[in-house]
Amino acid sequence: MSPRLIYVVGPSGSGKDSLLRYARERLAHDPGVVFAHRYITRAADAGGENHVELTRAEFATRLRSRLFALAWQSHGHAYGIGIEINQWLAKGATVVVNGSREHLAEASRPFPELLAVTIDVPAEVLRERLLARGREDAASIEQRLQRHRLMQSQSPTGHVISNDGPLERAGVALVALLRTHAGQPLCA
């Protein structure tokens, strides 16, 4: 099986970051699976994923210098995946990235081996999780839910993992999927 890019997407509040952390911990000793960090123009301590914080100026400089394999804008922030993933893929690894649903078609162009994995959750569960997070007001949450319904109406590409129950259940499914697609160990 050829190395591939596993592009994990899902709405904010779906538990995507928690599932990626779960999988990263369980696959830490698997040299065939590599997890990429995102470069984001938001504070590193803003909660959620472990990412590399960049200022807008730093992000723009890296973008102009073509240091991102993938880059997009969403919710007032810039997001990038570094070009290091190209080397990891060339070495035979399977690379897991935290992607964007809106950027999926664009991401598929340079990476035809991309496998999309959608983390899905019913709207009522998503609402509860977003309210419990306490980071957004009710109007912002309703906008996110409306966007989620729109995205759900489009048929998802690739695999769908439901995260409407215990984290471990969805985590086990994600780890199994990643092990199935694990690439070759990285070597010199």
Backbone torsions as a table, in degrees:
resi	resn	phi	psi	omega
1	MET	NA	135.0	-179.0
2	SER	-74.4	153.1	177.2
3	PRO	-61.7	151.0	-179.7
4	ARG	-145.1	163.1	175.9
5	LEU	-97.0	121.7	176.8
6	ILE	-97.3	113.7	-171.1
7	TYR	-107.5	99.8	-174.2
8	VAL	-90.9	125.9	-178.6
9	VAL	-130.2	162.6	177.3
10	GLY	165.3	159.9	-178.6
11	PRO	-69.3	155.9	172.9
12	SER	-59.0	128.1	-177.2
13	GLY	99.2	-4.9	-179.4
14	SER	-76.9	-14.0	-177.3
15	GLY	93.3	14.8	-177.9
16	LYS	-57.5	-47.6	-179.7
17	ASP	-62.5	-42.2	179.1
18	SER	-64.2	-40.7	179.0
19	LEU	-67.9	-40.4	177.7
20	LEU	-65.0	-39.1	176.8
21	ARG	-64.0	-44.0	177.9
22	TYR	-56.7	-49.4	-178.5
23	ALA	-66.2	-41.9	179.8
24	ARG	-59.6	-42.7	179.8
25	GLU	-64.5	-41.4	-177.3
26	ARG	-77.7	-21.7	-178.8
27	LEU	-109.0	15.7	-177.0
28	ALA	-57.9	-28.4	-178.2
29	HIS	-102.5	10.8	177.7
30	ASP	-97.1	104.8	-175.9
31	PRO	-72.1	-5.6	179.6
32	GLY	-89.4	-7.1	-179.1
33	VAL	-124.5	126.0	-178.4
34	VAL	-124.3	133.7	178.5
35	PHE	-101.5	123.9	179.3
36	ALA	-86.8	143.3	172.3
37	HIS	-89.9	146.9	174.6
38	ARG	-90.9	150.1	171.9
39	TYR	-101.3	122.2	-172.8
40	ILE	-135.8	144.6	177.4
41	THR	-87.9	54.2	172.4
42	ARG	-143.0	158.9	-176.1
43	ALA	-57.9	139.5	-179.8
44	ALA	-64.4	-25.7	-179.2
45	ASP	-97.9	21.2	-177.3
46	ALA	-75.6	-2.2	-179.5
47	GLY	95.5	161.2	179.5
48	GLY	86.7	-129.7	-171.0
49	GLU	-77.1	158.4	173.6
50	ASN	-83.9	104.1	-177.5
51	HIS	-127.5	171.4	177.0
52	VAL	-96.6	119.7	-179.2
53	GLU	-80.6	130.9	174.7
54	LEU	-128.5	147.4	170.8
55	THR	-74.8	166.3	176.6
56	ARG	-59.3	-40.3	-179.8
57	ALA	-64.7	-43.5	178.4
58	GLU	-62.6	-42.4	180.0
59	PHE	-62.1	-46.9	-179.2
60	ALA	-60.2	-41.2	178.9
61	THR	-63.6	-45.0	178.7
62	ARG	-65.1	-37.6	178.3
63	LEU	-63.9	-47.4	177.8
64	ARG	-61.5	-33.5	-179.1
65	SER	-83.7	2.9	178.9
66	ARG	58.5	44.9	179.3
67	LEU	-96.1	5.1	176.1
68	PHE	-113.3	133.8	172.3
69	ALA	-76.8	-31.9	178.7
70	LEU	-142.4	143.8	177.1
71	ALA	-153.5	146.0	179.2
72	TRP	-158.5	170.4	176.8
73	GLN	-117.7	140.6	176.7
74	SER	-162.0	137.5	175.3
75	HIS	51.6	38.3	176.0
76	GLY	80.2	8.6	179.7
77	HIS	-125.9	156.6	173.4
78	ALA	-102.3	139.7	-177.8
79	TYR	-126.3	141.1	177.2
80	GLY	-143.6	151.2	172.0
81	ILE	-116.3	123.7	-174.5
82	GLY	-67.2	156.5	-179.4
83	ILE	-67.8	-7.4	176.4
84	GLU	-59.4	-25.2	-179.6
85	ILE	-64.5	-28.8	178.3
86	ASN	-63.0	-40.9	178.3
87	GLN	-68.2	-41.4	179.6
88	TRP	-61.6	-43.8	178.0
89	LEU	-63.9	-42.0	180.0
90	ALA	-63.1	-29.7	178.3
91	LYS	-81.2	-4.8	176.0
92	GLY	101.7	2.8	-179.5
93	ALA	-78.9	155.6	167.2
94	THR	-92.2	128.9	-174.7
95	VAL	-111.2	129.6	-179.6
96	VAL	-106.3	126.4	178.0
97	VAL	-126.4	150.9	174.4
98	ASN	-89.6	104.4	-172.2
99	GLY	-101.4	-166.6	-180.0
100	SER	-126.3	132.4	178.7
101	ARG	-60.2	-41.6	-178.3
102	GLU	-68.6	-23.3	-176.6
103	HIS	-96.5	0.4	-174.5
104	LEU	-56.3	-48.7	-179.0
105	ALA	-61.7	-41.7	178.6
106	GLU	-64.8	-40.5	-179.2
107	ALA	-67.3	-28.9	-179.0
108	SER	-70.5	-24.2	-177.3
109	ARG	-62.7	-55.4	-179.8
110	PRO	-78.6	-11.5	-177.2
111	PHE	-127.8	76.7	-178.4
112	PRO	-63.3	-19.2	178.1
113	GLU	-83.0	2.2	-177.6
114	LEU	-58.1	134.7	173.2
115	LEU	-117.7	115.9	178.9
116	ALA	-81.6	136.8	175.2
117	VAL	-127.0	115.9	-179.0
118	THR	-98.2	125.0	173.4
119	ILE	-90.3	115.1	-174.1
120	ASP	-112.0	149.9	178.9
121	VAL	-153.0	139.8	177.9
122	PRO	-61.3	150.4	-176.1
123	ALA	-56.7	-38.9	-178.0
124	GLU	-67.6	-36.1	176.7
125	VAL	-69.2	-40.7	178.8
126	LEU	-60.9	-44.3	178.3
127	ARG	-57.9	-46.9	179.9
128	GLU	-59.4	-43.5	-178.8
129	ARG	-67.5	-41.4	179.9
130	LEU	-66.2	-40.0	177.1
131	LEU	-64.6	-41.6	-178.9
132	ALA	-65.9	-31.1	178.7
133	ARG	-64.3	-36.2	177.2
134	GLY	69.5	20.0	-178.1
135	ARG	-93.2	-14.6	-174.3
136	GLU	-133.9	155.3	176.1
137	ASP	-80.8	171.1	-176.0
138	ALA	-59.0	-39.4	-179.8
139	ALA	-64.3	-42.0	179.0
140	SER	-64.9	-39.6	178.2
141	ILE	-63.7	-42.8	178.4
142	GLU	-63.2	-36.6	176.0
143	GLN	-62.8	-42.9	178.5
144	ARG	-63.2	-41.2	179.7
145	LEU	-66.0	-39.5	177.6
146	GLN	-62.6	-43.9	178.0
147	ARG	-62.9	-40.5	178.9
148	HIS	-61.4	-44.6	178.9
149	ARG	-62.2	-40.0	178.0
150	LEU	-62.9	-45.7	-179.5
151	MET	-66.3	-36.5	178.8
152	GLN	-66.2	-30.1	-178.4
153	SER	-69.7	-21.1	175.2
154	GLN	-86.9	139.4	-177.7
155	SER	-69.9	128.7	179.9
156	PRO	-69.3	149.2	177.2
157	THR	-98.1	144.1	176.0
158	GLY	81.9	-141.1	-176.6
159	HIS	-97.0	149.0	175.6
160	VAL	-121.0	128.3	176.1
161	ILE	-117.2	121.9	178.9
162	SER	-82.8	129.9	178.3
163	ASN	-120.0	54.0	-178.4
164	ASP	-102.1	5.0	-179.8
165	GLY	-130.3	-146.5	179.3
166	PRO	-61.6	140.2	-179.5
167	LEU	-54.9	-39.6	-176.8
168	GLU	-59.6	-37.4	-178.5
169	ARG	-62.0	-49.4	178.3
170	ALA	-70.1	-34.7	179.3
171	GLY	-62.3	-43.2	178.3
172	VAL	-62.0	-41.0	178.8
173	ALA	-63.4	-42.7	179.5
174	LEU	-66.2	-44.4	179.0
175	VAL	-60.8	-43.4	178.7
176	ALA	-60.8	-42.8	178.5
177	LEU	-62.4	-45.2	-179.7
178	LEU	-65.2	-38.8	178.3
179	ARG	-65.4	-36.8	178.3
180	THR	-61.2	-35.2	-176.9
181	HIS	-102.9	11.3	-177.3
182	ALA	-58.6	135.5	179.3
183	GLY	-85.5	-162.3	178.9
184	GLN	-83.5	149.2	175.9
185	PRO	-59.2	143.2	177.3
186	LEU	-68.0	138.7	178.2
187	CYS	-140.6	165.8	-177.3
188	ALA	-68.2	NA	NA
